[in-house]
Amino acid sequence: MKFDLVHKDPLSKARAGSITTDHGVIETPIFMPVGTVASVKGVHQRELKNDINPDIILGNTYHLYLRPQTEILEKAGGLHKFMNWDRNILTDSGGYQVYSLSSNRKIKEEGVKFKSHIDGSYHFFSPENVMEIQRTIGADIIMAFDECTPYPCDYRYAKRSMHMTHRWLDRCIAHLDKLPFKYGYEQTFFPIVQGSTYKDLRQQSAEYIANVGAQGNAIGGLSVGEPAEEMYAMTEVVTAILPEDKPRYLMGVGTPVNILENIALGIDMFDCVMPTRNARNGMLFTANGSINIKNKKWEADFSPIDEMGITFVDTEYSKAYLRHLFAANEYLGKQIATIHNLGFYMWLVREARERIIAGDFYQWKEKMVKQMSQRL
Ligand SMILES: CNc1nc2c(CC[C@H]3O[C@@H](OC)[C@H](OC)[C@@H]3O)c3nc(N)[nH]c(=O)c3cc2[nH]1
């Protein structure tokens, strides 16, 4: 993987860059649509490419391991082939899901025993086997197996959890070195900073991760319920320590405002289920604020969904029609709302990149943060 920084903003830590992998160029700042189980829910790969056009999408080790299972993915020649997506894919290691989705899991030094949320069968994830699973899935960027420290937690727990994540990181790296690439293209490994919302632990973890010298670095343990100010404060502490010439990925973030604020703090990559999950509930994000399309006020509003939208749904369908589809529980409604929201998130990060290059990102960000916080 190669990362070229093409511009830095004069009034903030915002950067514009390009990541090059064997599956193409990723222009940063970038938003990565979540395609947890090999599908961005309700969107065809062809629509993704033509209308939303992300350079990279996300998959998830926990989900893909349980279904369709690694054996099928190996027979398919990896996830790209299996889902017919020839651009970049990043897979998260499943650390987060083991805590958030499965029941009665047991965390031990060796790894985590958990019960499948699908059929109740027992499984075991360790740094070693999660690296093997990610080699088989074949994503271009793969994540360390970490413990996403729950929030809130006391200092002692956060410190112990952070040190275990560091020991697991060492095991991931040691094991990965013995595992050749499976499908003829490179895979890049990102370590993950933890430390909860404790400044000194975040500094320690950022130093530890920076010393690995990886091609990219991730910040975990945030967007787990902490106040936005805490998220920003921890991001600021960590980006001051992570190498400037490597991409920074802030996991699970966030709202449009969170994304702009964290771009200003030096983050390059984002993923979040919000645009897709909120879309399925009729919550639309726009440059002028958010819309709850189920609201009666849109019943006879035949104006386009979003005059400033970048996808075909924004101008080909009206607000009244979309509201009707939600009222009738037609799944076309969820598909239209999903394409709109993903289109908006892609517009937001692309516009941010243009502003960083033009040199007026900070002023634009200040204006957008106010504008997008309105409820329409
Ligand atoms: C939402 N906030 C948030 N997400 C987070 C994720 C991704 C969740 C992963 O789960 C799926 O979304 C729920 C996505 O999987 C495709 C995502 O990559 C994290 N992953 C790891 N390994 N470590 C973390 O510290 C961590 C923290 C998060 N905070």
PDBQT file of the ligand as one rigid body, heavy atoms in Angstrom, charges set to zero:
ROOT
HETATM    1  C1  LIG A 401     -20.080   2.258  15.857  1.00  0.00    +0.000 C 
HETATM    2  N1  LIG A 401     -18.972   2.604  16.688  1.00  0.00    +0.000 N 
HETATM    3  C2  LIG A 401     -17.851   1.838  16.657  1.00  0.00    +0.000 A 
HETATM    4  N2  LIG A 401     -17.623   0.869  15.749  1.00  0.00    +0.000 NA
HETATM    5  C3  LIG A 401     -16.424   0.330  16.104  1.00  0.00    +0.000 A 
HETATM    6  C4  LIG A 401     -15.707  -0.732  15.518  1.00  0.00    +0.000 A 
HETATM    7  C5  LIG A 401     -16.143  -1.321  14.201  1.00  0.00    +0.000 C 
HETATM    8  C6  LIG A 401     -17.429  -1.993  14.235  1.00  0.00    +0.000 C 
HETATM    9  C7  LIG A 401     -17.661  -2.816  12.972  1.00  0.00    +0.000 C 
HETATM   10  O1  LIG A 401     -18.939  -3.363  13.154  1.00  0.00    +0.000 OA
HETATM   11  C8  LIG A 401     -19.798  -2.994  12.111  1.00  0.00    +0.000 C 
HETATM   12  O2  LIG A 401     -20.523  -1.826  12.478  1.00  0.00    +0.000 OA
HETATM   13  C9  LIG A 401     -21.251  -1.976  13.670  1.00  0.00    +0.000 C 
HETATM   14  C10 LIG A 401     -18.884  -2.706  10.969  1.00  0.00    +0.000 C 
HETATM   15  O3  LIG A 401     -18.457  -3.922  10.391  1.00  0.00    +0.000 OA
HETATM   16  C11 LIG A 401     -18.537  -3.933   8.986  1.00  0.00    +0.000 C 
HETATM   17  C12 LIG A 401     -17.719  -2.019  11.682  1.00  0.00    +0.000 C 
HETATM   18  O4  LIG A 401     -16.528  -2.174  10.973  1.00  0.00    +0.000 OA
HETATM   19  C13 LIG A 401     -14.534  -1.168  16.172  1.00  0.00    +0.000 A 
HETATM   20  N3  LIG A 401     -13.865  -2.268  15.674  1.00  0.00    +0.000 NA
HETATM   21  C14 LIG A 401     -12.739  -2.711  16.322  1.00  0.00    +0.000 A 
HETATM   22  N4  LIG A 401     -12.069  -3.786  15.868  1.00  0.00    +0.000 N 
HETATM   23  N5  LIG A 401     -12.229  -2.068  17.430  1.00  0.00    +0.000 N 
HETATM   24  C15 LIG A 401     -12.837  -0.975  17.955  1.00  0.00    +0.000 A 
HETATM   25  O5  LIG A 401     -12.349  -0.414  18.959  1.00  0.00    +0.000 OA
HETATM   26  C16 LIG A 401     -14.053  -0.490  17.329  1.00  0.00    +0.000 A 
HETATM   27  C17 LIG A 401     -14.748   0.619  17.852  1.00  0.00    +0.000 A 
HETATM   28  C18 LIG A 401     -15.943   1.008  17.240  1.00  0.00    +0.000 A 
HETATM   29  N6  LIG A 401     -16.848   1.976  17.546  1.00  0.00    +0.000 N 
ENDROOT
TORSDOF 0
